[in-house]
């Protein structure tokens, strides 16, 4: 009987088995402190902004403040998109893209849903506007990739993150990677308990930072990596794999980490 190479799509860049990403909405004043915290510990986050609202972060500081992180969509004026006319829905997304891209100088194709609400019609509108992922506010309490990136449910809100840290650190599955996705609003750290706890957030960041088993990534980096991973082309016996993307992908082949460079054929 034919022996097959046993391969798993279970690693992130550098052969790391785990990834961590953050996601924060609204572009509020407290983002300045949060960005400084992430930068201090070498972590990465995505910040979802409303280009038509003044919420504390000025347009003239967006590019510099969020440098090294990802600026993403959150609609122009933050309506609940499932309950506005269709033309308004499209304009809120399309014009937010246009406005933010003019500020940051790169394609802005990720999003989070204003007020966490969506519908099948909203999802189709996002596809038509070139949006490739959008985050909900539904916590899964697990570390899996979404089935549909336009319904990307996070692992948890930041208040729940410390309680999942040890489970994440102990994750040792060989057949899949672990992705810890934390979301919230930075203004929550200045409000009533249990959210007004910058110390809790700093302790969490310190505890999860500088871990050689974790890839610290933005939302769009995770999306693009997962797409590249899914595009790998294997021979029937598993001994050959071609990577048609421009992104290097890491896999496990016969229990060994292997890098599949972008655009190359690898003999396993």
Steps between C-alpha positions, in 0.01 A plus 500: 500500500623850414656693787398865517692793638315618810470879485310749714420864429573586859778759521538876475807692370825378650343163572307639797189304607309795648397854406362797692308795358310795647211703357381839630216719375413867454836682495457656843743709703600204721645328191813711551569330831403158367727530194787598729429191711498269199819657367669457837441125493544439127133412442284581196143619472242606245316827557159542336428866429202716404637758258197729540494527879720697735568268794834620632761393245552770236527411132842662490637251757341176375786394275770563759308378806403165351828441311603135536139399566202479263240768429171338405139596422218564742270701264500877452256593777439179701138411416365150555541393139222239501245775566585770246395525133715299262659803335599635842649162591720503190602863544593451866744224408628625163563856615667383821738298281566797276559740789727273704706388202572863418634543853705183552616437144413129467190296407259480795302180454422383854216609724306455823122535514370821662308402812592139424194447281487350152274315256529301178434819304777687684745216435423512127545879501842457660602248234391745230712772663813282501499431875667165574429460871278652766496437874187446706466533879408134557762336721581138421732422793713293260808554282377390156495682167151604382310302239411832337732798549208738442350352816821495703405427860779593745626280781390744768465857624809630679340465842488122443851469354695440825274207581592329170873572512611176665286293260664681210850451638432130557354445152687206347287364216711362214222503240410871505638841596360714782388857438414719803285796388428773760268794431363805681490880521787683666258747665372210709819510705397843633140415586328328789613160622572235386646671193696792645814303555806602301710302747317179404566569133868570557536183705339300222724655234811434709397140561437420132792696350845372397379144447694313230197279430269793416470706181380854581291613204235743384161376381587547132829315542313202643243513220768511230703223660195274524420564134857414402488186714178390331645554153780241538488232231608147602577199285285191556766323709573818697867505406481823299341833587480818295430840655335726236482799737764762574493417872727236658290234673612265777359149537584181686606207280567167669520680837759753377443874440551592135500841330332516158635820339265710294493402132707185551460122471634303797583131513398380845 
